[in-house]
Amino acid sequence: MDKWLRNTNVVRVIAIIIGILLWAVVRMEGSTVTNTGSSGIKELPISNVEITAKYDSDQYYISSIEPSRVQVILKGKDSALKKVSTSNYKVILDLTKSSGKGEYVLPLEAVGFPSSLEVEIVPRNVKVVVEEMVKKEVPVKINVKGTPESGYKPGDPIAKPNKVHVTVPAGKEGEVYSVQGDISVEKADSAVSKQVKLKVYNKEGSELNYSVSPAVVDVDVPVTSPFKTVPLQIQLTGTPPAGYSIGSVKQNPDKIMVYGPQNILDSMEFYSAGPIKIDGLTATKEFTLDIPLQKGVTQVEPSKVQVTVEIVPSTKKDFPDIPLKVVGQAEGTDVKFSSPAEGSITLTLEGAAPQIAALKPEDVQAIVDISNLPPGTHELPITLNLPSYIKDGGTAVTKATVVITASGNPKETAKPTPTPAPTPTPSPSASPAPAEPGTARPPVEKKEP
């Protein structure tokens, strides 16, 4: 043997043989499938296989798995190995039989491999830490995106339900700041209704990967033209017969929403409806009125109003020494009354007992209008300006005689100007003072001559 080793040719041959063997070994190690013998059984190692955990994700979460990936070694015939597909097999960590939160060392299970293969998982067992999940109730916030058609405005979005539950690891509830969804009203000219997917965010606005129940909510966004809420004024015409008066007028609603161009809304202080005729009414009556659309108005809400007019027996009361008020006096003239000479009258007024009891002399006016009259003597009707639901109850003096003279020359102009003798007629009472918006406008009283 020593002689052979001293032989250069023998050494060269041995070196060549060793080199060939090393090459063969390297080739075999680089191959994914290893031939283990003449029986045709081969070996296929698969590295970096992810572990799939089976557990109740509504109650628990896995904080760690060590190791998180493993190696799977398959042994079998080449034909069976070629059937292995990464989409079919899994390495399962089954936690469904565990007793809850805690730290466990559990075996892994290989599924989805052909039954003809021998499967080995390295390592066979892993260490897993299980924590509890809790549910946190959070309000839903809907972000309205986009711009409706010109002249329209989006209202406040309504989410159904408006609160949802977020499942988070115990102790991390504070991470959840909001649950939000987006809805677009771009170019909308009517209400928008959509289903919106929700997302969970922290205080910094970053999205959190926590489950939401329900994950999708129904959202309605009203889209309307500009609107304004104004008092609703009801107009009454006519008057109850003698012996009866209006005790009260009640309406529902007293305010309405008016829709239309912004320039019309800006100039609107109240909205009128009616009129309601109460001529001859001797008992309380309820009315249902359609609220009309005024010029330029596109919609009113509500579209109807309920009005109750209370009719009660009247009471009368005299109010003496009510001064006559002159209106329309021209500059450079003097005016005096020849009848009644004292320039005041006694008013007989009629109305519901509580209203008559509360009435004061300063609440009424007796007016004589001398607008555009020349100097001379004129007999003129007395017009009454009365509070709401108060009417003339038969005032005796209905006319006044005034003498108009030019200032500075009373003798020359004091002579009466001949006028035709008037036919005696009772004076019409004045239209009542305008009612406050949001209340029924009092009826217009008239007396037939």
KAVENKA-V490795 format. One record per pair of residues at least 4 apart in sequence whose ideal C-beta (glycine too) atoms are under 8 Angstrom apart, sorted by the first residue. I is the first residue (numbers start at 1). GAP is how many residues later the second one is. Records with the same first field share a line. If there is no record, write none. Layout:
I=GAP / GAP
This chain:
1=4
2=4
3=4
4=6
5=5 / 6
7=4
8=4
9=4
10=4
11=4
12=4
13=4
14=4
15=4
16=4
17=4
18=4
19=4
20=4
21=4
22=4
23=4
24=4
25=4
26=4
27=4
28=6 / 7
32=12 / 13
33=9 / 10 / 11 / 45 / 48
34=8 / 9 / 10
35=7
36=5 / 6 / 7 / 39
37=4
40=37 / 38
41=34 / 35 / 36
42=33 / 34 / 35 / 36 / 39
43=30 / 31 / 32
44=29 / 30 / 31 / 37 / 40
45=26 / 27 / 28 / 29
46=25 / 26 / 27 / 28
47=24
48=21 / 23
49=20 / 21 / 22 / 23 / 42
50=18 / 19 / 41
51=14 / 17 / 18 / 19 / 40 / 41 / 42 / 57 / 75
52=38 / 39 / 40 / 41
53=9 / 12 / 39 / 40 / 42 / 75
54=38 / 39 / 40 / 41 / 42
55=5 / 7 / 40 / 41 / 43 / 75
56=4 / 40
57=4 / 76 / 110 / 154
58=75 / 109
59=73 / 74
60=35 / 40 / 41 / 70 / 71 / 72 / 73
61=69 / 70 / 71 / 72 / 108
62=33 / 66 / 67 / 68 / 69
63=66 / 67 / 68 / 106
64=63 / 64 / 65
65=28 / 61 / 62 / 63
66=60 / 61 / 62
67=56 / 59
70=21 / 38 / 51 / 52 / 53 / 56
71=50 / 51
72=17 / 19 / 38 / 47 / 48 / 49 / 50
73=46 / 47 / 49
74=7 / 10 / 39 / 43 / 44 / 45 / 46
75=42 / 43 / 45
76=4 / 5 / 38 / 40 / 41 / 42
77=4 / 39
78=4
79=4
80=4 / 34 / 36 / 37
81=36
83=31
84=4 / 5 / 29 / 30 / 33
85=4
88=24 / 25
89=21 / 22 / 23 / 24
90=20 / 21 / 22
91=17 / 18 / 19 / 20 / 30
92=16 / 17 / 18 / 19
93=13 / 15 / 16 / 33 / 35
94=12 / 15
95=9 / 11 / 33 / 35
98=4 / 6 / 8 / 32
100=30 / 32
101=29 / 30 / 31
102=27 / 28
103=24 / 25 / 26 / 27
104=23 / 24 / 25 / 26
105=20 / 21 / 22 / 23
106=19 / 20 / 22
107=17 / 18
108=13 / 16 / 17 / 18
110=9 / 11
113=4 / 6
131=38 / 39
132=37 / 38
133=34 / 35 / 36 / 37
134=33 / 34 / 35 / 36 / 39
135=30 / 31 / 32 / 33 / 78
136=29 / 30 / 32 / 37 / 40
137=26 / 27 / 28 / 29
138=25 / 26 / 27 / 28 / 38 / 40 / 41 / 62
139=23 / 24 / 39 / 40
140=19 / 21 / 22 / 23 / 24 / 39 / 40 / 41 / 58 / 77
141=37 / 38 / 39 / 40
142=15 / 17 / 38 / 39 / 40 / 41 / 54 / 77 / 79
143=37 / 38 / 39 / 40
144=10 / 13 / 39 / 40 / 41 / 77
145=37 / 38 / 39 / 40 / 41
146=38 / 39 / 40 / 41 / 42
147=38 / 39 / 40
148=4 / 5 / 6 / 37 / 38 / 39 / 40 / 41 / 75
149=38 / 39 / 40
151=74 / 75 / 110 / 111
152=36 / 37 / 71 / 72 / 73
153=70 / 71 / 72 / 73
154=31 / 34 / 38 / 67 / 68 / 69
155=66 / 67 / 68 / 69
156=65 / 66
157=26 / 62 / 63 / 64
158=4 / 61 / 62 / 63
159=22 / 37 / 58 / 59 / 60
160=57 / 58 / 59 / 60
161=53 / 56
164=15 / 34 / 48 / 49 / 50 / 53
165=47 / 48
166=10 / 13 / 34 / 44 / 45 / 46
167=43 / 44 / 45 / 46
168=4 / 5 / 7 / 8 / 42
172=4
175=27 / 33
176=24 / 26 / 32 / 34
177=24 / 25 / 26
178=22 / 23
179=19 / 20 / 21 / 22 / 33
180=18 / 19 / 21
181=15 / 16 / 17 / 18 / 36 / 38
182=14
183=9 / 11 / 13 / 36 / 38
184=8
185=7 / 36 / 38
188=4 / 33 / 35
189=34
190=33
191=29 / 30 / 31 / 32
192=28 / 29 / 31
193=25 / 26 / 27 / 28
194=24 / 25
195=21 / 22 / 23 / 24
196=20 / 21 / 22 / 23
197=18 / 19
198=14 / 16 / 17 / 18 / 19
199=8 / 13
200=7 / 8 / 9 / 10 / 12
201=4 / 5 / 6 / 7
202=4 / 6
211=4
224=35
225=34 / 35 / 36 / 73 / 74
226=33 / 34 / 35 / 36 / 39
227=30 / 31 / 32 / 33 / 38 / 72
228=29 / 30 / 37 / 40
229=26 / 27 / 28 / 29
230=25 / 26 / 28 / 38 / 39 / 40 / 41 / 207
231=23 / 24 / 38 / 39 / 40 / 205 / 206 / 207 / 208
232=19 / 21 / 22 / 23 / 24 / 38 / 39 / 41 / 59 / 73 / 205 / 206
233=37 / 38 / 39 / 40 / 202 / 204 / 205 / 206 / 207 / 208
234=15 / 17 / 39 / 40 / 42 / 55 / 71 / 73 / 205 / 206 / 207
235=37 / 38 / 39 / 40 / 41 / 205 / 206
236=10 / 13 / 38 / 39 / 40 / 41 / 42 / 73 / 204 / 205 / 206 / 207
237=37 / 38 / 39 / 40 / 41 / 42 / 206 / 207
238=39 / 40 / 41 / 42 / 43 / 205 / 206
239=39 / 40 / 152 / 204 / 206 / 207
240=4 / 5 / 6 / 38 / 39 / 40 / 41 / 42 / 71 / 74
241=39 / 41
242=72 / 108
243=70 / 71
244=37 / 38 / 67 / 68 / 69 / 70
245=66 / 67 / 68 / 69 / 105 / 106 / 107 / 110 / 144 / 145 / 146
246=32 / 63 / 64 / 65 / 66 / 105 / 106 / 143 / 196 / 197
247=37 / 63 / 64 / 65 / 105 / 107 / 108 / 142
248=62 / 104 / 141
249=58 / 59 / 60 / 61 / 140 / 190 / 191
250=57 / 58 / 60
251=54 / 55 / 56 / 57 / 188 / 189
252=53 / 54
253=49 / 52
254=184 / 185
255=183
256=15 / 35 / 44 / 45 / 46 / 49
257=43 / 44
258=7 / 10 / 13 / 39 / 41 / 42
259=38 / 39 / 40 / 41 / 42
260=4 / 5 / 36 / 37 / 38 / 39
261=4 / 35
262=4
263=4
264=4 / 32 / 33
269=168
270=167 / 168
271=20 / 23 / 29
272=22 / 169
273=16 / 18 / 19 / 32
274=15 / 167
276=11 / 13 / 31 / 33 / 164
278=31 / 33 / 165
281=4 / 28 / 30
282=29
283=28
284=24 / 25 / 26 / 27
285=23 / 24 / 26
286=20 / 21 / 22 / 23
287=19 / 20 / 21 / 22
288=16 / 17 / 18 / 19
289=15 / 16 / 18
290=13 / 14
291=9 / 11 / 12 / 13 / 14
293=4 / 5 / 6 / 7
307=133
309=131
312=40 / 41
314=36 / 37 / 38 / 79
315=35 / 36 / 37 / 38 / 41
316=32 / 33 / 34 / 40 / 77 / 78
317=31 / 32 / 39 / 42 / 76
318=28 / 29 / 30 / 31
319=27 / 28 / 29 / 30 / 40 / 42 / 45
320=24 / 26
321=23 / 25 / 40
322=22 / 23 / 24 / 25 / 39 / 42 / 43 / 44
323=20 / 21 / 43
324=13 / 16 / 19 / 20 / 21 / 42 / 43 / 44 / 58 / 76
325=40 / 41 / 42 / 43
326=9 / 41 / 42 / 44 / 76
327=40 / 41 / 42 / 43 / 44
328=41 / 42 / 43 / 44 / 45
329=4 / 6 / 41
330=40
332=74 / 75
333=42 / 71 / 72 / 73 / 74
334=70 / 71 / 72 / 73 / 76
335=35 / 67 / 68 / 69 / 70
336=7 / 66 / 67 / 69
337=4 / 5 / 6 / 63 / 64 / 65 / 66
338=39 / 63 / 64 / 65
339=61 / 62
340=4 / 5 / 57 / 60
344=22
345=21 / 37 / 50 / 51 / 52 / 55
346=49 / 50 / 51
347=17 / 19 / 37 / 45 / 48
348=44 / 45 / 46 / 47 / 48
349=7 / 10 / 15 / 37 / 41 / 42 / 43 / 44 / 46
350=6 / 40 / 41 / 42 / 43 / 44
351=4 / 5 / 8 / 38 / 39 / 40
352=4 / 37
353=4
354=4
355=4 / 32 / 34 / 35
356=34
359=4 / 5 / 28 / 31
363=24
364=20 / 21 / 22 / 23 / 26
365=19 / 20 / 65
366=16 / 17 / 18 / 19
367=15 / 16 / 17 / 18 / 63
368=12 / 13 / 14 / 15 / 32 / 34
369=11 / 14
370=8 / 10 / 32 / 34
373=5 / 31
374=30 / 43
375=29 / 30 / 31 / 38 / 42
376=27 / 28 / 37 / 40 / 41 / 43
377=24 / 25 / 26 / 27 / 39 / 40 / 42
378=23 / 24 / 26 / 39 / 41
379=20 / 21 / 22 / 40 / 43
380=19 / 20 / 21 / 22
381=17 / 18 / 46 / 47
382=13 / 15 / 16 / 17 / 18 / 45
383=44 / 45 / 46 / 47
384=8 / 11 / 43 / 45 / 46
385=45 / 46 / 47 / 48
386=4 / 5 / 6 / 43 / 44 / 46 / 47 / 59
387=45 / 46
388=44 / 45 / 47 / 51 / 54
389=43 / 53
390=42
391=38 / 54
392=37 / 53 / 55
395=32
398=27 / 28 / 29
399=23 / 28
403=11 / 13
404=9
405=4 / 5 / 8 / 9
406=4 / 6 / 7
409=4
410=4
425=24
426=21 / 23
427=20
428=17 / 18 / 19
429=16 / 17 / 18
431=13 / 14
432=10 / 11 / 12 / 13
433=9
434=7
435=4 / 5 / 6 / 7
